[in-house]
Amino acid sequence: MIRKGRIGVLEVDGPHHTHLTRAAEDKRAAWFLQSGVALVHHIAVEDIDADAKAVVWGFLRLLGGPSV
């Protein structure tokens, strides 16, 4: 997503995200950040299932500041 000229990546973590996949996820996040992405944020799939709209708005607030 892009907000106020900042690029962010919202990664949804499901059951396939475990301590075994964490190193690869951290490496990917580091690559994003080194490439100019301002924010890489992980969220549990259950949070999306519960209230996807709130998750997206919350991420946009993190990415672009307090006013959405």
N, C-alpha and C positions, 0 to 999 in steps of 0.2 A: 504494500500500500504506500501511497505517497500523501503526505500531509505537510503543508507549509514548506514545500521544497525538500522535505526529508523523506528518505525511503526507509521503510520498515518491513521486516519479515515476521509474520505471525505463524509460528509452527504449532500445529495441533498434534499433541502427543497421545497416541492410542496405545493399545496393549503391546504393540511391537516395539515400543520405546522402553528399553530396560537399561540397567547398568551396563549391559554388554554392548549396547549401541551408543552409549554416552560419549565415548571418545570420538567416534565418527561425527556425531552431532556437534560436539565442541569444535572439531576441525572445520566443519562446514560453516558454523557461526563465525569463527575467526576469519575465514575467507570472505564471507559477506561483509564483515566489519572493515576488513582491510580494503575492500573494493568500494567503500563509500556508503554502505548501508549504515544508517544511524542507529538502528535498534533491531535486535533479534530477540523475540519474546516467545517463550514456550507456554502453552496452555493445554490443560487436559481435555481430552475429547468429551468427557462428561460435562465440562463447563459449557462447551458449545451446545451439547444436547439440551442442557438446562435453559440456556438463554443466549443464543447466538448473537442477537442484536446487542445485548449488554457487553458481550465480549468484544465485539468489533468497536463499539463506541469507547470502551475502556482502553483498547489498544490505540485508537486514534488520539485519545487524550494523552497517553504516554508519549506518543510520537510527536504530537504537535503542540503540547502545552495544555494549559487548563481550560481554554475555551474551545468548544466544539460547536 
